[in-house]
């Protein structure tokens, strides 16, 4: 896979213009200063510009001065520092990786810091801020090293983003598991993860400023060597630059800057991606900005303007009492998601459809044996899921319940447990079927409803209905989820259709839409029901808790419809997955067939999300494993993938309900723990095959 980046990413200019650089610098300084002043005048307290000026000149009363000194000034200073270090970190990472989408977010740096801090928190030891910063630094550095190691410097943009996204999902799932297992020790960590520049005093700033300055100084010292890397490894070596040492040094320093920002304000998303991109645009008018020693401070100013601008915009549009509850990171994530989609649409995607998997042709006996084994495993998982949980039952109890002769206690347990088991099994089967459709139609082995934003759109629709119409029924929930999934699908597939669903553009747009959906869900929860977010967050963790039989009826109906269509159109699915020419030569309507399968995939994903929340990776893992087991023909892939999906989610739900009973982990967290390593394995295998 390869996506070509603009050739002017970091190439030194032959004749830099000092006048243009000075003008850009002066304009940015003025912009940041204006935004900082505007930020000082905003807040919940009735302290306007006049009171702020009096406080700064020592003429305000004690109350107003306290608000300005203890809250507003630290908040603005934190916005400056966090934006600056993230902008510089993103610039350094993009330069050494020669990848325009490298940033603390896409390299899973924030997720690594989050997990490291959670691991430290569960020990129960109270650490000072500086020590916490060191732990966050270690976590961020490890995550960046893993992602860069998997993708490789100068490798395709999609590979880097996918590796970072997958690792971030896995690390976040592990962290959320720790939050559920150790709620007392990790209290407040979830709120911190939303990212906010609000501060109560200057203590945090004073402690994090030294490592930030050290990181900046280090990057400026290696700036010339970083510039040389833009010429290519061989050319850099020819100039006497130690390539590996320079790259490692820059990554370490960028991770230090990112960890500083994360420690102070939590993850503030996508500033490290947007700021360098804006500086590249400015560099077309001021060529001096192509040199790292100039570009790094300018990126810092741009990042500060982004963070402060987001905070000012939020407080201007949202009432002050609600704006306090909205994390700054949510706003920057929204901006960054739009930015990612725009960049994906503009990037020149030179990769064609993925080559077919090199799989051996399996015999009919292998297919029948595989199907029989999976069916037996599914029966075993179903029985175990019915019998095990916070209360253990016997098969006789289930038989009596089915005949209406069970006692009150057994009836209560099975009345709540059976719908959960059905929801998990049907959701797994539906997501696997949807993933099979999407991968066949797009001919993209990495496409699945979660990665492409379809599940995120469905979750957004469901949460929107939950927060606005609390008494909505099952069909209404399914309809809302389908509407959300349909909107996100139209956006993703519409933008990716140009050029024939090129795999890189499709995945990048999908990740951008999924990120936007997640940010909108967080914003929606805060704005509509900040004191009862649990019911909405249920959709995001992929939990079957509280499901009833009416909740799973829409899912069962859609799954039966999807299976019927799949069986009837299995040959067309084979042809569509081959190429564009074969279906046309045989007289098949390629566009109509693609559209029909995609609509079914969206319908399946939406009803699965409505019934069991957001569960990722099933639509990716199940079709891949099915093709590896029984070959590429969909008459064999479809039943095996459906069985695998049901087994995977059913097992995840069972483990989540029993391992730490009476506490529970969502099935989405458990499938992420399984799906992330498999996803990374696929990336590594694809890289080896691409050599």
Buried (B, 14 or more C-beta within 10 A) or exposed (E): BBBBBEEEBBBBBEEBBEEBBEEBBEEBEEBBEBBBBBBBBBBBBEBEEEBBBBBBEEEBEEEBBBBBBBBBBBBBBBBBBBBBBBBBBBBBBBBBBBBBBBBBBBBBBBBBBBBBBBBBBBEEEEBEBEEBBBBBBBBBBBBBBBBBEBBBBBBBBBBBBBBBBBBBBBBBBBBBBBBBBBEEBBEEBBEBBBBBBBBEEBEBBEBBBEBBBBBBEBBBEBBBBBBBBBBEBEEBEEEEBEBEEBBBBBBBBBBBBBBBBBBBBBBBBBBBBBBBBBBBEBBEEBBBBBBBBBBBBBBBBBBBBBBBBBBBBBBEEBEEEBBBBBBBBBBBBBBBBBBBBBBBBEBEBEBEBBEEEEEEEBEEEBBEBBBEEBBEBBEEBBEBBBBBBEBEBEEEBBEBBEEEEBEEEBBEBBEBBBBBBBBBBBBBBBBBBBBBBBBBBBBBBBBBBBBBBBBBBBBBBBBBBBBEEEEBEBBBBBBBBBBBBBBBBEBBBEBBBEEBBBBBBBBBBBBBBBBBBBBBBBBBBBBBBEEEBEBBBBBBBBBBBEBBEEBBBBBBEBBEEBBEBBEEBBEBBBBBBBBEEBBEEEEBEBEEBBEBBBBBBBBBBBBBBBBBBBBBBBBBBBBBBBBEBBBBBBBBBBBBBBBBBBBBBBBBBBBBBBEEEEEBBBBBBBBBBBBBEBBBEBBBEBBEEEE
